[in-house]
Amino acid sequence: MAAVGFGVVGVGTWGERHAATYAYRPEVELTLVCDLNEQRAREIAVQYGAQGWTTDYREVVEREDIQAVSVVTPDFAHREIAVAAAQAGKHVLCEKPLATTLEDCEAIIEAARQAGVKLMVDFHNRFNPPFLKMKRALEEGELGEPLMFYVRLNDTIFVPTQMLSWGGQSTVGWFLGSHAFDLIRWLSGAEVRRVYAVSRSVVLKQRGLDTPDFFQTTLELTNGATAQVENCWVVAETAPVVFDFKCELVATKGTMYADPSHHRMVQKYTPEEATYPDVIVFPEVYGKPTGFAIESINHFVDCVLHDREPLITGEDGLQATKIVLAMEESARTGQPVEVG
């Protein structure tokens, strides 16, 4: 069988992971990579053996030898590219959040539906081993019914000020909250009914970035459970891991805790710093990209190759966007917000 052509639009930190995954799959041809930064696009194309590179996403979606496209641009820049790719008959893997407005989400979903192509949102924590264990324990009845979740997903200040060139154009709610909210929906098997949130803008505002430092959010679910969610991206840069991820589940028969970031499986101390090297997100094993963040991309590849439906749909992306929008409205008004 001839290799199936894949393209990647946006090859920053995470887009490179998409390119690396496609490049390693023998059934896939990394046909074209695209980035507004011409030098970056060229470097990634050369590093991962792509057929070519471009700065215009339209060249990717118009290529007849490309059957699927990853959209890995900033969160507010998904709609135009994803819609164009779907309308051109390409299957679409869109990084989270699907989009930052309901209208944009619905436009992407409708374009994929009309074209009959697959649409997946890359909520990769559904492939994260600790959370798969938690999900299985709930499904098999070991823990009983969920009562209360606590999720902390924070980043160091390096992320909005250095890693992301567009940090001031987004919020930590979109960048991290969308992950946390999808995780809670998936684990609980319920929808979010009501949201109450508070936020503050101090540290980043002093640095010239007009975006909140953090959100603390309470969720009420349709099955009666509740969740507390903490999303902050001004954690000290000296932290040993760039992200801080914790999850606690209290259920009617049991309790589970997950620590995907500070589990201390590996600790490294040098004269310059203390770090906990990555062992589960996307470590390499003899040059092969591995880890749960790679497995979600591999799942999309398998769905395209074998005509399967993705485990994560456009509707999942829409629901997460609804919750983030409700969170931002609640923080702005100081009032609880019903999720429509």
C-alpha positions as CSV (number, residue, x, y, z in Angstrom):
1,M,0.0,0.0,0.0
2,A,1.3,3.4,-0.9
3,A,2.1,5.8,1.9
4,V,-0.7,8.2,2.8
5,G,0.2,11.9,2.6
6,F,0.0,14.0,5.8
7,G,0.7,17.7,6.2
8,V,1.3,19.8,9.3
9,V,0.3,23.5,9.6
10,G,2.1,25.2,12.4
11,V,5.4,23.5,13.5
12,G,6.2,25.2,16.8
13,T,6.9,23.2,19.9
14,W,3.9,20.9,19.6
15,G,3.6,21.0,15.8
16,E,7.1,19.4,15.7
17,R,5.7,16.5,17.6
18,H,3.1,15.9,14.9
19,A,5.8,16.1,12.2
20,A,8.0,13.7,14.2
21,T,5.2,11.2,14.6
22,Y,4.2,11.2,10.9
23,A,7.8,11.0,9.8
24,Y,8.4,7.8,11.9
25,R,5.3,5.9,10.6
26,P,6.2,3.8,7.5
27,E,2.6,4.0,6.2
28,V,2.7,7.8,6.2
29,E,4.5,10.3,4.0
30,L,5.2,13.6,5.7
31,T,4.4,15.6,2.5
32,L,4.5,19.2,3.5
33,V,5.0,21.3,6.6
34,C,3.9,24.9,7.0
35,D,4.8,27.7,9.3
36,L,4.7,31.5,9.0
37,N,8.3,31.4,10.2
38,E,10.0,30.4,7.0
39,Q,13.3,29.4,8.7
40,R,11.4,27.2,11.2
41,A,9.4,25.5,8.4
42,R,12.5,24.8,6.4
43,E,14.4,23.4,9.5
44,I,11.5,21.0,10.4
45,A,11.1,19.8,6.9
46,V,14.8,19.0,6.7
47,Q,15.0,17.4,10.1
48,Y,12.0,15.1,9.6
49,G,12.4,14.4,5.9
50,A,9.3,16.2,4.6
51,Q,8.9,16.5,0.8
52,G,8.7,20.2,1.2
53,W,7.8,23.3,3.3
54,T,5.7,26.4,2.8
55,T,4.5,29.5,4.7
56,D,1.0,29.4,3.1
57,Y,-1.4,26.8,4.6
58,R,-3.4,26.9,1.3
59,E,-0.5,25.0,-0.4
60,V,-1.0,22.2,2.2
61,V,-4.8,21.9,1.8
62,E,-4.7,22.1,-2.0
63,R,-2.1,19.3,-2.4
64,E,-3.8,16.3,-4.0
65,D,-1.3,13.9,-2.5
66,I,-2.2,15.0,1.1
67,Q,-5.1,13.1,2.7
68,A,-4.9,14.4,6.3
69,V,-3.8,17.7,7.9
70,S,-2.7,18.6,11.5
71,V,-3.7,22.1,12.5
72,V,-1.2,23.1,15.2
73,T,-1.5,26.9,15.0
74,P,-2.3,29.2,18.0
75,D,-5.7,28.4,19.4
76,F,-7.5,31.5,18.0
77,A,-6.3,30.6,14.4
78,H,-7.8,27.2,13.8
79,R,-11.1,27.9,12.0
80,E,-9.9,29.2,8.7
81,I,-7.3,26.4,8.2
82,A,-9.5,23.5,9.6
83,V,-12.5,24.5,7.5
84,A,-10.4,24.9,4.3
85,A,-8.8,21.5,4.9
86,A,-12.1,19.8,5.5
87,Q,-13.7,21.4,2.4
88,A,-10.7,20.2,0.4
89,G,-11.5,16.6,1.5
90,K,-8.7,16.3,4.1
91,H,-9.1,14.6,7.4
92,V,-8.3,17.0,10.2
93,L,-6.5,16.6,13.5
94,C,-6.9,19.9,15.4
95,E,-4.9,20.8,18.5
96,K,-6.9,21.8,21.5
97,P,-9.0,23.9,21.9
98,L,-11.0,23.2,18.7
99,A,-11.6,27.0,18.6
100,T,-12.1,29.9,20.9
101,T,-15.7,30.8,19.9
102,L,-18.8,28.6,19.5
103,E,-19.3,29.9,16.0
104,D,-15.8,28.8,15.0
105,C,-16.3,25.3,16.5
106,E,-19.6,24.8,14.8
107,A,-18.1,26.0,11.5
108,I,-15.3,23.4,11.7
109,I,-17.6,20.6,12.7
110,E,-20.1,21.4,9.9
111,A,-17.3,21.6,7.3
112,A,-16.1,18.1,8.3
113,R,-19.6,16.7,8.4
114,Q,-20.4,18.1,4.9
115,A,-17.2,16.8,3.5
116,G,-17.5,13.4,5.1
117,V,-14.0,13.6,6.6
118,K,-12.7,12.7,10.1
119,L,-12.3,15.4,12.7
120,M,-10.4,14.8,15.9
121,V,-9.4,17.2,18.6
122,D,-6.0,16.4,20.3
123,F,-7.0,16.1,23.9
124,H,-4.1,13.7,24.5
125,N,-4.7,13.2,28.2
126,R,-7.3,10.6,27.2
127,F,-4.2,8.6,26.3
128,N,-2.3,9.4,29.5
129,P,-1.6,6.2,31.4
130,P,-2.5,7.5,34.9
131,F,-5.8,8.8,33.7
132,L,-6.6,5.6,31.7
133,K,-6.1,3.7,35.0
134,M,-8.5,6.1,36.7
135,K,-11.1,5.8,33.9
136,R,-10.9,2.0,34.0
137,A,-11.3,1.9,37.7
138,L,-14.5,4.0,37.4
139,E,-15.9,1.9,34.5
140,E,-15.3,-1.4,36.4
141,G,-17.0,-0.1,39.5
142,E,-14.0,-0.3,41.8
143,L,-14.4,3.3,43.0
144,G,-18.2,3.6,42.9
145,E,-19.7,6.8,41.5
146,P,-17.6,10.0,41.3
147,L,-18.3,12.7,43.9
148,M,-15.5,15.2,43.6
149,F,-12.6,15.9,41.3
150,Y,-9.6,18.2,41.9
151,V,-7.4,19.0,38.9
152,R,-4.3,21.3,39.0
153,L,-2.7,21.9,35.6
154,N,-0.3,24.8,35.8
155,D,2.7,26.1,33.8
156,T,5.8,28.0,34.7
157,I,6.0,31.6,33.5
158,F,8.4,30.5,30.8
159,V,5.4,29.3,28.8
160,P,3.4,32.6,28.2
161,T,6.5,34.8,28.2
162,Q,9.1,32.7,26.2
163,M,7.7,29.5,24.8
164,L,4.7,31.0,23.2
165,S,5.1,34.1,21.0
166,W,1.3,34.6,21.2
167,G,0.8,34.1,25.0
168,G,-0.7,37.6,25.4
169,Q,-3.3,36.8,22.7
170,S,-4.7,33.8,24.6
171,T,-5.4,32.8,28.2
172,V,-4.4,30.0,30.4
173,G,-8.0,28.9,30.3
174,W,-7.6,28.1,26.6
175,F,-4.1,26.8,26.9
176,L,-4.5,24.6,29.9
177,G,-8.1,24.8,31.1
178,S,-9.4,23.1,27.9
179,H,-7.3,20.1,28.8
180,A,-8.6,19.9,32.4
181,F,-12.2,20.3,31.4
182,D,-12.1,17.6,28.7
183,L,-10.4,15.3,31.2
184,I,-13.2,15.8,33.8
185,R,-15.9,15.3,31.1
186,W,-14.2,12.1,30.0
187,L,-13.5,10.6,33.4
188,S,-16.9,11.5,34.9
189,G,-19.0,10.6,31.8
190,A,-21.0,13.7,32.5
191,E,-21.4,17.2,31.2
192,V,-20.7,20.4,33.0
193,R,-23.9,22.2,34.1
194,R,-22.7,25.3,35.9
195,V,-19.4,27.1,36.3
196,Y,-18.1,29.6,38.8
197,A,-14.6,31.1,38.4
198,V,-12.3,33.8,39.7
199,S,-9.1,35.1,38.1
200,R,-6.4,37.8,38.7
201,S,-4.1,39.7,36.4
202,V,-1.0,40.9,38.2
203,V,2.3,39.3,37.1
204,L,1.8,39.0,33.4
205,K,0.2,42.4,33.2
206,Q,3.4,43.9,34.7
207,R,5.3,42.2,31.9
208,G,3.1,43.8,29.2
209,L,0.9,40.7,28.5
210,D,-2.8,41.5,28.8
211,T,-3.9,38.0,30.0
212,P,-4.9,36.6,33.4
213,D,-2.3,34.9,35.6
214,F,-4.7,32.2,36.7
215,F,-8.2,30.9,37.0
216,Q,-9.7,29.0,39.9
217,T,-12.9,27.3,38.8
218,T,-15.7,25.3,40.4
219,L,-17.7,23.0,38.1
220,E,-21.0,21.3,38.8
221,L,-21.7,18.2,36.7
222,T,-24.9,16.8,35.4
223,N,-24.4,13.6,37.5
224,G,-24.2,15.5,40.7
225,A,-20.4,15.5,41.0
226,T,-18.3,18.6,41.4
227,A,-14.8,19.6,40.4
228,Q,-12.3,22.2,41.4
229,V,-9.9,23.2,38.7
230,E,-6.7,25.4,39.0
231,N,-5.0,26.8,35.9
232,C,-2.1,29.1,36.4
233,W,0.9,30.0,34.2
234,V,3.0,32.2,36.4
235,V,4.7,29.4,38.5
236,A,8.3,30.1,39.2
237,E,10.6,29.3,36.3
238,T,12.9,27.4,38.7
239,A,10.4,24.6,39.1
240,P,11.9,21.3,38.1
241,V,9.2,20.6,35.6
242,V,7.7,23.2,33.2
243,F,4.1,22.0,34.1
244,D,2.5,21.0,37.3
245,F,-0.3,18.4,36.9
246,K,-2.2,16.7,39.7
247,C,-5.6,15.0,39.8
248,E,-7.6,13.7,42.8
249,L,-10.8,11.7,42.5
250,V,-13.1,11.0,45.5
251,A,-15.9,8.6,44.7
252,T,-18.5,6.7,46.7
253,K,-16.3,3.6,47.3
254,G,-12.8,4.8,46.8
255,T,-10.2,7.5,46.0
256,M,-7.5,7.8,43.4
257,Y,-4.6,10.3,43.0
258,A,-2.5,11.0,39.9
259,D,0.7,12.9,39.6
260,P,1.8,12.9,35.9
261,S,4.3,15.8,36.4
262,H,6.2,15.4,39.7
263,H,6.1,11.6,40.1
264,R,9.9,11.6,40.6
265,M,10.5,8.5,38.5
266,V,13.7,10.2,37.2
267,Q,15.4,13.1,39.1
268,K,18.5,14.9,37.7
269,Y,20.6,17.4,39.6
270,T,23.5,19.3,38.0
271,P,25.4,22.4,39.2
272,E,23.0,24.6,37.3
273,E,19.5,23.1,38.0
274,A,17.3,20.3,39.3
275,T,15.0,18.7,36.8
276,Y,12.6,15.8,36.5
277,P,13.1,14.6,32.9
278,D,10.1,13.6,30.9
279,V,9.3,9.9,30.8
280,I,5.6,9.8,29.7
281,V,4.7,12.9,27.6
282,F,7.0,12.4,24.5
283,P,10.3,10.7,25.4
284,E,12.3,9.1,22.6
285,V,13.3,5.5,22.7
286,Y,16.3,4.9,20.4
287,G,15.1,7.7,18.2
288,K,11.4,6.6,18.1
289,P,9.0,9.2,19.4
290,T,6.9,7.7,22.2
291,G,4.7,8.8,25.0
292,F,1.0,9.5,25.5
293,A,1.1,12.8,23.5
294,I,2.5,10.8,20.5
295,E,-0.1,8.0,21.0
296,S,-3.0,10.4,20.5
297,I,-1.5,11.5,17.1
298,N,-0.9,7.8,16.2
299,H,-4.6,7.2,17.0
300,F,-5.5,9.8,14.4
301,V,-3.2,8.1,11.9
302,D,-4.8,4.7,12.5
303,C,-8.2,6.2,12.1
304,V,-7.3,7.6,8.7
305,L,-5.5,4.5,7.5
306,H,-8.2,2.0,8.7
307,D,-11.3,4.2,8.3
308,R,-12.2,4.3,12.0
309,E,-13.9,7.0,13.9
310,P,-11.6,9.0,16.3
311,L,-12.2,8.5,20.1
312,I,-12.3,12.3,20.5
313,T,-14.7,14.2,18.3
314,G,-15.5,17.7,17.2
315,E,-18.4,17.7,19.6
316,D,-15.9,17.1,22.5
317,G,-14.0,20.1,21.3
318,L,-17.2,22.2,21.2
319,Q,-18.1,21.2,24.8
320,A,-14.7,22.1,26.1
321,T,-15.0,25.5,24.4
322,K,-18.4,26.1,26.0
323,I,-16.9,25.5,29.5
324,V,-13.9,27.8,28.9
325,L,-16.2,30.6,27.7
326,A,-18.5,30.1,30.7
327,M,-15.4,30.2,33.0
328,E,-14.2,33.5,31.4
329,E,-17.7,35.0,31.7
330,S,-18.0,34.0,35.4
331,A,-14.6,35.4,36.2
332,R,-15.6,38.7,34.4
333,T,-19.0,39.0,36.1
334,G,-18.4,37.4,39.4
335,Q,-21.4,35.2,39.0
336,P,-22.0,31.5,38.3
337,V,-22.7,30.8,34.7
338,E,-24.9,28.0,33.3
339,V,-23.3,26.0,30.4
340,G,-25.7,26.0,27.5
